[in-house]
Amino acid sequence: MPEWMIDFFSYFVIVYSAFVIFSYISMALLAYLEHRQHYTYHDDKYTIEELRHSPYTPGISIVAPAYNEEKTVITNVSSLLSLDYPDFEVVIVNDGSKDKTLELLIENFDLVKVPYAYIEKIKTKPFKGLYKTKSDNPAFKRLTVVDKVNGGTKADASNAGVNVVSNKYFVCTDVDCVLDKYALYRIIWPTMSSNRRVIAVSATMRMSNGSIVENGQMVETHPPHSLIPLFQDLEYTRSFLIGKTALSRLNAMQNVSGGFGMFDREVVIRAGGYDGDSFAEDMDMVARMIRYMCDAGEDYTVVQIPETCCWTEGPPNFKVLNRQRTRWGRGLFQFFTVHRDMVFNKNYRQYGLLTLPYILIFELLAPVIEFSGYIMVLWLLVNMAINWHTIWIAFLGLYVFAQALTTVIVAYDLYVGTAFKRKMDYLWFFLASMLEPIMYHPINVFFSIRGYIKQMLGTQMVWGNMTRKGVQSAKPAAAPAGTTAPAVESTPQEKPATPENTGA
């Protein structure tokens, strides 16, 4: 390998790393300003009380696709029905389940098939029927079950739910996510306090691995003690409390997590709904909404709130993580193929001039640059040409910066109101941050490259099973009066794994 090539790559990596560090410092500062502003003008308890009694509080629909969820569907739907909010409905979309998911819903919630003029505002796989309760239980009357032919992805099922919901705003979640009791109050507030049209709201999500659920609510939150979910919890916290919060301050949000996010139904429909062919549907949906608003010349904002509103179970091992991150890599590559015309396009405002260039340079290209660096280091090792003094200084500098960033994340989490029961739980975060650069990050680089290659080769995507162990339950989730909710299973569960099931 020519010496000039080695020198060029070395200087390039130094400059690139400097820009990465600068971007993280800038985002950390912007995130701090956003957190401070949020808690200066926002009293959570006062807001909840005001919204609970106000006649102007908007209604919210919750859309939750379900496929082969017979083990926990009753427990989880009962949990959704028990949320504290004055006006909401729960729309469960049975996406052609092959088990007893639909039968259990009918039996436990006293459902009957009702005539319904299904208007397909967004095209989906065929609609089969709609079920409502004949019970007098007021909680049951919030529930609607849509039965449809399996569409193969969560997007198709979500679109069917959007066709049915009756409220202006809808929350898209997974039927096995655990929502905070007051999540709907917190996520609706930006729509009432902003002077712009809020087209989507994202809330912080955390890993449920290692936490305890009682009566369908998270009662004890702990960081996962298994390394793979622990790495993800640190990754999620960093993404939500720094990355997304900073971009939210600039009105340049890149996506709203598919695991829990709220959307303006009218804009979603006008933008064409979720794209069933996308491997990064949550990111694609926000891009299409922003495209529509900018093309129409309308003002808008996408908001990130700091409160933890949802817990989801992350991949428990490298095998499942491989499937997840390979799809994410493939989805990111596909996303820029589809929306390349928005990059550096001033017509799409901050999203086109700031968000997409940042993602292109520091997310899409980062794995390629890092992988090239690994090859370069390997070549230097083989040829005994490596400068150990320089490489150790570079590695230690980046390593110390990573630990400093974790300290900032912990400080922000304490500032916004930690979800952890014990402050000592943060020691697990520092353990993860010490091991992440060595164990977790290089493997994710490989998974991303694998996803890029699969997308370029056009390899058919097989939607594998997302093996879930289930959260620990102190007591079974209490169903609304008139039902019997089974205990949460502790045995592994299988469900289709999609990019939006992860929530990142």
N, C-alpha and C positions, 0 to 999 in steps of 0.2 A: 504494500500500500504506500503510495507516494507521501513524503513527509509533509508536503503542502496541504494534502487532504486532511491529514491528522491535525495539523495546526488550525486549519479552517474550522473543522468540526469542534475542536476544543474551544476556540473563541466563540463559536456560535452557541455552544451549550452554556458557556458562562453568561453571555448576553441574555439568552432565553431564560435561564434560571433567575437572573436578576429581575427580569420583567415579571416572572411568576411571583417572586417574593414581593415585589412592589405592588402587584395586583392584590395579593392577600392582605398586605398592610393597609392598602387603600380601602378594601372591602371591610376589613375589621373596624376601621374608623367610621365608615359610613354606617355600618351596622350599629355601632355604639350610638351614633346620633339618632338613628331610627328608634332604637330601644328606649333611649332617654325621652324622646318626644312622645312615644307611645305611652309610657308610664307617667309622664307629666300631665297629659290631658285625658288619661283613661283610668277610671277606677272600676275594676272588674266587678266587684260586688254591687256597686251602684248601678252600673250598666245592666247587669242581669235583672235587678229589681225593676228598673225603668222599662226594659223591654218586656218583662213578664206581664206588666199591668198596662202597657200602652196599647191603645186601639190601632195604632199605626204600624205595629210590628209586622213585617211581611211574613207570609206563610212560606214554608220551605218543604220541598219534597226530597226524600232520600231514595236514591236509586241504588239497588244492590243486586247485581247479577248472582245467580246461584247455579252451580253445575255439580251434581252428585255430592250434595252437602247433607245427606241424611243423618250423619252422626251428630251434627251440632246445629242444624238449621233452626230447630225450635228454640233452643237456648239463645242463639244469636239474634233471631228475629224478635224474641221477647225482650231482649236487651235493647234493641232499637226502639221498640214500642214504649219502653219505659223512660226514654229521654225526657228531660225537663224542657219544654218549650210550648208556648200557648197554641200554636197552629202549625202542625206538620203532618205529613203523610209518609208512609213507608211503602215503596213500590219494589217488590221482590220479583225479579225476572227469572223464571225457571227456564234456563237455556237448554231445553231438550234433555234434562237429566235422565239417566238410564237406571237410577236407583229409585228409592221411595221418597225423594225430596218433595215432590208435589203432593203425594198421598198424605205425607205427614203434616204438611201445611194445611191441607183440607181438613184433616181429622182434628188437629189440635186447635185450629182457629175457627172451626165451624164455617168453612167456606162453601160457597155454591157458585157455579158458573152463571154469570149474568150477561144479558145482551149488552153489547158495547159497540158503538160505531168507531172502530179503530181507524184513525186517520194517519196514514203513513207519511208524516212530514219528512222523516228521514228513512230511506229505504233500508229494510232489514230482511232477514230470513222470515218465512211466512209466520204470521200471527195465528195462534191456535185458539186462544180464549182468554178471558179475564175473570178472575174470581174475587168476590167480596164476601164478607161475613153476613150470616143471618142472625148472629148473636146480638143481644142487647148490650154486651160489654162495650163501653165507650172506647177502650183501648183498641179493641179489635177493629173498630170502624175506621181507624187510621190506616189499616192494612189493605193493600191491593196486591194481588199476585197475577202476573202476566205469564202465560204459558206460550212458548214459541218453539219453532224448530231450531235445533242447535246450529249456531252460526260459526262455531270454531274458535272465536275470539271473544274477549270481554267487550270489545268495541260494539259488536253487533247487538249483544244483549243490552248494553248501556243505551244504544240508540233506540231500542224498543221501549225502554223505560222512559226516555225523554219524550217519545211520542205520546205517552200515557199521562205523565205528570200534569197536575193542574195548577201549580204555583209558578210564579215568575222566576224563582231561584230553585235550583236543585243541587243537592250534594251527591256526588258520585263516590261510592265506597265499595269495599268488599264485604260480603256477608259474614266473613270471619274476623273482621277488624273489631277492636274494642274501642268504642267512642266514649269520650268524657261526658259525664252527665249534662254539663252545661256547654257542650261543644257548639250547639246551634246558635246560642246567644252570642258566643264569641265570634263566630264566623260571619254572622249577619251584620254585626256592628259597623264594619267599614262601609257597607252600602248605605248606611243612614248618616254617617258622619263625613263622608267625602263630598266635595263639590263637583266631582267628576262622576261619570257613569262607571261604576265598578262592574266589570264584565266577568271577573273571576277572583276568588279569594283562596289562598293557600294557608294552611295551618301546619304547625310543627308536628311531625310524626316521630315516634320512637319505637324501638324494638320491644315486643312484649315478652320475648324469651327471658325467663327468670323471674317475671313478675307474677303477682297473685290476683286473681279475679274473684269477686264475690257478688252474687246477684247481678251478674252481667256488667259490673263496673269494676274498674281497676282500683283496688284498695291498697295494694302495696307494690310500689314500683322499685325495681332493682335493676342494675345493669346486668346483662347476660354474663354468666361466668364461663361459658364456652367461648373459645377464641373467635370463631368465625362470626357468630352474631354480635360479639363484643366489638369487633372491628367495624361492623356495619352500624352499630349504635353510635360510635364515635363519628363515623363518616356522615350519618344522617344529621347528627347534631351540628356538625361543622357546616354542612350544606344549608340547613334551615336557619340557624342563628347567625351565620356570617354571610355566606354566599347569596342566598335568596333574599335575606333581609336587606343587604346592601343594594341589590338590584331593584328591590321593591322601592327603596327610597328614590331611586332614579327613574322610576316607572319603566323599568327595563327587565321585568321578570321573564325568565326563559320558559318556565313550565309550572303547572300546578299538578301536584302529585295525584296519580290515578287512584291511590289508596284512600285519600280523603281530600276533597276540594269542592268548592262551591262555584257554580257557573250561572250566568244569565241565560235562561233557556232560549229567549228570542234570538240572541246573538249566536248561540250554538246551532240553532236550526238554520239561520240564515247563512252560517258559515259551512253548512253541509253535514254537521254532526261529526262523530268520530269516524276516522278512516279505518275500516276493517282490515286493510292490507298493510297498515303501518306496524312496525315493531317498536315504535316509540309513540304510542297513541296520545299520551298525556302532553308531550311536547308538541306534537303535530297539531293537537286540538287548539292549544293556545296560539300557535302560529297562524292557524286559519282564522281564528277569532280576531286577532290583531290585523291580519290582512284585510278582513272584511271591514273593520272599523276605519282603518286608514284609507282604503279605497272609497269608502262612503264619506270621508272627510269628517268623521265624528270623533269627539274627544273621548278618552277612555282611560282606565287604569286597571292594573292587575296588582293585587295586594298580598303581601305576606304578613301574617300575624305571628307573634312569638309564642303564644300559648300552645302547650301540647294538648291537642284535641283528639288524637288517635294513636293507638298502638297496633302494630302489625307484627306478625311473626316472620323473621327473616330466615333465609336459607341456613340450615344447621351444619352443613358440611361443604367441602370444596366441590363435590360432585354436583350438588344443586346450585352452588354459587357459580360454577362454570356455565351451566345452562342459562342462568339469569344474566350474567355479565356478558356472555357471548351475544345474547339477544340485545342487550343494551348497546353493545358496540355496533351490531348490525343495524339497529334502529337509528343510531346517531349518524352513521354513514348514509343510510337511506334518507334520513331527514334532510341532509344537505343536498342530496340529489334532487329531491322534490322541491325544496324551497330555496334553491341556489339564487334565484332572482331577487330574493329579499336581502341578501348579504351586501353590505355597503350601499344599500339603496335608501336615500334620504326620504323617500316617500313613506317609508315605514318607521320613521322617527328614531327614537332611542333603540328600538328593537332591531332595526336594520343597520344602524350606524355603530351601535355599541354591543348589544347582546350577542347577535350572531357572529360578528367578527371575533369577539372574545371566546365564544364556544368553539369556533373553528380553529383558532390558534392554540388555545390552552386546554381544550378537551378533545377535539377530534385529532389534532396533529400530535398532541402530547405523547400518546402511546407509541406512535411511529418514531418520534425523536428518542424516547427513552429506550425503546427496543434497539434502535441503531446504536445507542450508547453502550448497551450491554454487549453487542457484537464487537464494537470497537475495543472495549476493555478486554474482552476475551482474546481478540487478535493481538493486543499489546502484551497480554500475559503469555501467550504462546510464543511470541517473539522476544520475550524478556525485555520489552522496551517501555514498560510502564514506569511512570514517575510516582513512586509510592508516597513521597512527601506531599506532592501536590494533590493526589487523589484523596489522601486521608484528610487533608485540610478542607477540601471541598465537601467531602462526605460529612465530616463533623459539623461544618457550618450549617448545612442543610438539616442535619439531625437536630441540632440545637434550636434552629428556627421552628422545626416541627413541634418540639416540646413547648416552646414559647407560645405557639399558636394554640396548642391544647390547653395551656393555662388560661388563655384569653377565652376559649370556648367555655371552660368551667366557670369562669367569672361571669360571663354573660348568662349562663344557665342559672346561676345563683341569683343574678340580678332580676331575671324575668320570672323567677319563682320556680325553683327546682322541683322536678317531679319525683326525685329520689327521696326516700324516707330518711336515709342517713347520709350525712356529708361524707363519711368515710367511703361511701360507695364510689366516689370519684377516683379513688385509688385505682379502680379497675380501668378507668379512662386513661390514666397515665401509663398503666401497664400496656394497654392497647397501643398508645401512641409510641411507646418505646419499641414495640415489636412490629408495628405497621410498616415502616420503611424496609424492613428486612424480610418479613414473612408474607404480608398481605398485598402491599402495593405492587411488587414485581409480578405476582401471579395475576392480578387484575389487568396489568399491562398485556400479558400474554392472552388473556381471555378477550380483551378488546381487539387485539390484532386478529385473533381467530374469527371474531365477528365481522371485521372488515373484509377479510378474505372470503368468508362465506357469502357476504353480500355481493362482492365483486364477481364471484363465480356463479351467482344466482342459485346457490344450493337451496333446495326446498327446505323450508323451516318445519321442523317437527315440534309441535307444542307438547313438551314433556310434562310429567307430573311433578308438582311442587310438593314434596313430602313435608308435612307439618306434624310436629309432635303435640301441638296444642298447648295453651297456656295453663299454668298451674291454677287450680281452682280450690279456694278454701271452702266454698259452698256452691251447689248448683245454682245457676242463674234462675231467679224467680220469674216465672211467667206472669203476665197480667192475670187477674182473677179469672178463674174458669179453665185454666190450662195446667198441665203438669209438664214442667220442663225437665228433661232428663239431665243427669249429671254430665259435665263435660268429659269427653272421652280422653283418656291418657294415652291411648294407643295411637300410632301414626295414622295420619289421614292423607288422602290423596286428593289433589284438585289440579285443574289445568294451571300451569304456570305461565303467566304472561308478564310482559314488562311492567304493566300497571299494577300487578299484584304485589310488586315489591314496594311501591310507594315512593321511591326516590325521585 
